[in-house]
C-alpha cells in the first residue's frame, strides 16, 4: 500500500513539475510587410575577406 501512495505522489509531483507556469504573451494581430518597389534589393554591407599568412621564412621569390 505504501508503494502505491509513493507512486501516486511521484506521478502527481511530476505532473506539477512539467506543468507550464508562465506563457509569453502572444501578439493579438500579425503584421505583414509587403514591398512593392520595383528596385532590386541593394546590399546593406560590403565585406571584403582577406587572408594574411605570417611565416617565419621569406618566400624564395623575395629572398633573393
N, C-alpha and C positions, 0 to 999 in steps of 0.2 A: 504494500500500500504506500509506503514511503517513497518507493521509486516512481510510482505514478504521480505523486504530488510533485516530486522533483522534476520529472519530465514536463509536466504541465506548467510549472513555474518557469522552467528554462525556455519553453516554447513561447510563453507569454512575454518573458523578458526579451527574447529575440525579436518578437513582433514589435515591441516598443523601440528596440534599437534600430530597426530598419525602417521605421515609420518616418516619413518626410516631415520635418518640423518647420522648415522655412521654405517659402517659394519666392522666386524672383518675380516681381510684378511684370506682367506681360503688357505690351502696348495695346491700347484699345483699337487703334487703326494702323494699317500698314501703309507706309509711304512708298510710292512707285515713282522713280525719276525716269523720265523719257527724254532722251536727247534727240532733237530733231534737226540739228545743224548738219549741213552738207559738207562741212570742213572735216577732213580726216583728223584723227587724234594725233596730237603732237607729243613727243616725249617730254616728260616732266624734268628729267635729269639725264645728262650725258656723262657717262663714266668711262674713263679710259683705264684699261687694265694693263699693267706693265710688270714685268718680272725682272728683278735685279738679282744677279748672281754674283756672289762675293767669293773669290778664290784666293788662295794664298800664293799661287804662281801666276805669272802673266802668260797669256796665250803665246804660242810660237810666233804668230804674225807680229805681235807687239814687242817681243823680247829682243828682236834684232836691232 
